[in-house]
Amino acid sequence: MKLPHRRQFFHLAAGATVLPAVSRIARAQAYPTRPIRLVIPFPPGGAFDALGRPWAERIKSLLGTVVVENIGGGGASLGAAAVARARRDGYTILLGGTLPHVNEALLKSRPLYDPVKDLDPIGSIAANFISIAVHPSVPAHNLKEFIAYAKANSGKLSYGHAGIGSTNHLTGELFKMLAGTPELMQVPYRGMGPAMTDLISGQLTMVVPAVTGQVLEFHRSGKMRVLAVTSPKRLSGAPELPTAAEGGLPGLTVTATLGLLAPAGHRRRSSSRLHKPLARFWRTRLTSRC
């Protein structure tokens, strides 16, 4: 067997040394190579779930399988904390936004995570608005009538929200302050899904859910009555619903932003592998709408 020339030998040896490194780089660039975990920090049935599951289905063409996991509790704190503690490899992301950041940073005496240091924003997905909805047995068809009814039944009525410190909770308390109904008792839930279930069954008087297709379906089928929405102007998808400002509460304008976050530092480790397909996704969506 003829041995290679000395110079050829060193070229071959150098090439063999580089191959594993090239292989590792190729594997790193072939993102994703396994399913991505999307944590929704609320139980099924609420606005986060209504947005997160369709998004996970639509993003498949760019990211492959996205497995949705609902981790409710603590006004989104438990789910957000689970993502903050996850590996920084781009395979665990959070559907969060305004709520997990404001809630944990300002309202918790013992925060489970630091929203600024422990989570990196990836991008916004949507902005949503809150609604004031009541059980159909309530003799009120607009905000003014409901406020009068609540004052006449002081201490007897309750409203449900998605958890202490949630956007829904803060919106409900803002409503009480502006309407002058401090005796309206708040009942915290692990998410808006369970709260709406109790409203429909008659266990609650009022709920403050985000405006979703499910909420509109319940309203139009008569299972609940939406009195107003917190958007600055009427929604194009539900123009029949008045704004809170039209109902006499101009200060009740609430907009919540929903978006994706990942464990802090994932950008450095994944070289923006998650950001690029998401950017392509939004470019495709915007182009298809033009």
Long-range contacts (C-beta under 8 A, 24 or more apart in sequence): 28-271, 28-273, 29-273, 31-90, 31-270, 31-273, 31-274, 32-63, 32-64, 32-90, 32-91, 32-273, 34-91, 35-64, 35-65, 35-66, 35-67, 35-91, 36-63, 36-64, 36-65, 36-66, 36-67, 36-90, 36-91, 36-92, 36-93, 37-66, 37-67, 37-69, 37-86, 37-91, 37-92, 37-93, 38-66, 38-67, 38-68, 38-69, 38-93, 38-94, 38-95, 39-69, 39-71, 39-79, 39-80, 39-82, 39-83, 39-92, 39-93, 39-94, 39-95, 40-68, 40-69, 40-70, 40-71, 40-79, 40-95, 41-71, 41-72, 41-76, 41-77, 41-78, 41-79, 41-80, 41-94, 41-95, 41-96, 41-99, 41-100, 42-70, 42-72, 42-76, 42-79, 42-162, 42-163, 42-190, 42-191, 42-192, 42-193, 43-70, 43-72, 43-190, 43-191, 43-193, 43-194, 44-70, 44-191, 44-193, 45-191, 45-192, 45-193, 45-194, 45-196, 45-197, 45-214, 46-162, 46-191, 46-192, 46-193, 46-209, 46-210, 46-212, 47-128, 47-192, 47-209, 47-210, 47-211, 47-212, 47-258, 48-95, 48-191, 48-258, 49-191, 49-193, 50-212, 50-213, 50-214, 51-95, 51-125, 51-126, 51-128, 51-212, 51-258, 52-95, 55-95, 55-125, 58-281, 59-277, 59-278, 59-281, 62-277, 62-278, 62-280, 62-281, 63-277, 72-163, 72-190, 72-191, 73-163, 73-190, 74-112, 74-163, 74-164, 75-99, 75-103, 75-107, 75-162, 75-163, 75-164, 75-165, 75-166, 75-169, 76-100, 76-103, 76-163, 76-166, 77-103, 77-104, 77-108, 77-111, 77-112, 77-113, 78-112, 80-104, 80-112, 80-113, 80-115, 80-119, 80-261, 81-112, 81-113, 83-119, 83-261, 83-262, 83-263, 84-112, 84-113, 84-114, 84-118, 84-119, 84-263, 84-264, 85-113, 85-263, 86-263, 87-263, 88-262, 88-263, 88-264, 88-265, 88-266, 88-269, 88-270, 89-266, 89-269, 89-270, 90-262, 90-266, 90-269, 90-270, 90-273, 90-274, 92-262, 92-263, 93-122, 93-260, 93-261, 93-262, 93-274, 94-119, 94-260, 94-261, 94-262, 95-125, 95-258, 95-259, 95-260, 96-258, 96-259, 96-260, 96-261, 97-124, 97-125, 97-256, 97-257, 97-258, 97-259, 97-261, 98-167, 98-256, 98-257, 98-258, 99-166, 99-167, 99-256, 100-261, 102-165, 103-165, 103-166, 107-164, 107-165, 108-165, 117-264, 118-263, 118-264, 119-261, 119-262, 119-263, 119-264, 120-261, 120-262, 120-263, 120-264, 120-265, 120-266, 120-267, 121-259, 121-260, 121-261, 122-259, 122-260, 122-261, 122-262, 122-274, 122-275, 122-278, 123-259, 123-260, 123-275, 123-278, 123-279, 123-282, 124-257, 124-258, 124-259, 125-258, 125-259, 125-260, 126-257, 126-258, 127-255, 127-256, 127-257, 127-258, 128-210, 128-211, 128-212, 128-255, 128-256, 128-258, 129-210, 129-211, 129-229, 129-230, 129-231, 129-235, 129-254, 129-255, 129-256, 130-167, 130-168, 130-171, 130-208, 130-209, 130-210, 130-211, 130-229, 130-230, 130-254, 130-256, 131-208, 131-209, 131-210, 131-211, 131-215, 131-226, 131-227, 131-228, 131-229, 131-230, 131-241, 132-175, 132-206, 132-208, 132-226, 132-227, 132-228, 132-229, 132-230, 132-244, 133-199, 133-206, 133-207, 133-208, 133-209, 133-215, 133-218, 133-219, 133-224, 133-225, 133-226, 133-227, 134-199, 134-205, 134-206, 134-207, 134-224, 134-225, 134-227, 135-199, 135-200, 135-202, 135-204, 135-205, 135-206, 135-224, 135-225, 136-222, 136-223, 136-224, 136-225, 137-202, 138-205, 138-206, 138-225, 140-225, 140-227, 141-225, 141-227, 142-227, 142-228, 142-242, 142-247, 143-179, 143-227, 143-228, 143-242, 143-244, 143-247, 143-248, 143-249, 144-247, 144-248, 146-206, 146-227, 147-179, 147-180, 147-181, 147-248, 150-179, 150-181, 150-183, 150-184, 151-180, 151-181, 154-181, 154-183, 155-183, 155-185, 157-183, 157-184, 157-185, 157-205, 157-206, 158-184, 158-185, 158-186, 158-187, 158-204, 158-205, 158-206, 159-184, 159-185, 159-186, 159-187, 159-204, 159-205, 159-206, 159-207, 159-208, 160-186, 160-187, 160-188, 160-189, 160-192, 160-195, 160-196, 160-198, 160-199, 160-204, 160-206, 160-207, 160-208, 161-186, 161-187, 161-188, 161-189, 161-192, 161-195, 161-207, 161-208, 162-188, 162-189, 162-190, 162-191, 162-192, 162-195, 163-188, 163-189, 163-190, 163-191, 164-188, 167-210, 167-254, 167-256, 168-192, 168-207, 168-208, 168-209, 168-210, 169-208, 170-254, 171-208, 171-230, 171-252, 171-254, 172-206, 172-208, 174-251, 174-252, 174-254, 175-208, 175-244, 175-249, 175-252, 178-249, 178-251, 178-252, 179-249, 196-224, 199-224, 200-224, 210-256, 211-235, 211-238, 211-241, 228-252, 230-254, 230-255, 231-255
